Amino acid sequence: MAKLKQKEIKGKNLESLSEELLKAKKELLELRVAKRSNSNEKKISQIKVVRKNIARILTQQRLINIEAKKTEYAGKLLPKSLRPKLTKKLRAQLTPAEKNNTTRRRRVMNKLYPKRK
């Protein structure tokens, strides 16, 4: 099996991806058997390519599933697994609305003692 390109994988649906995955796993099994039986070096070097292909297929399947779930949760609060990871600092930041919130006391004090112009 030759190296799969991401362009080729992106155009496929879940069913065809699962078929490709089965083919790749079967091929990997055959290559591992060939490795044990001391087959030629060319077959053994294909193991890495097939493993990477399997990873590419699984990644694309996961992306398709995530997109489907995002449309399912449209307008609702997303589960944490579907939210963007970002960094801890960005996740902990206050929203613009929260930044502009002021306490009742602060509003009173601002009214009584406005800033100089």
Residue, then its C-alpha position, 0 to 999 in steps of 0.5 A: m500500500a502506498k502512502l495515503k495523501q490527506k487530500e485523498i482521505k478528506g473526500k471520503n465518507l465514514e463508510s469508505l474510511s472504515e473499509e480503508l481502515l480494515k484493508a490497512k489493518k489486514e495489510l499490517l498483519e500480513l507485513r508483521v507475519a512477513k517480518r517474522s518469517n524473515s521476508n525481504e527488507k522492502k516488505i518490512s519497510q512498508i510497516k511504518v507507511v501502513r501504520k501512518n496510513i492507519a493513523r491518518i484514517l483514524t484522524q479523519q474519522r475522528l474529525i468527521n465525528i467531531e463535526a457531526k457532534k458539533t452540529e448536534y450541539a449547535g446553539k447549546l453548550l458544547p461538552k469539554s471534549l469538543r471545545p477548543k483546547l487553547t491554553k490554560k491562561l486563555r481558558a481562565q480569562l474573563t469574558p469582555a462582559e465579565k470584565n466590564n461588570t462593576t459592583r454596586r459600591r464601585r458604581v456609587m463611588n464612581k458617581l460620587y467621585p468621578k475621574r478628573k478630566 
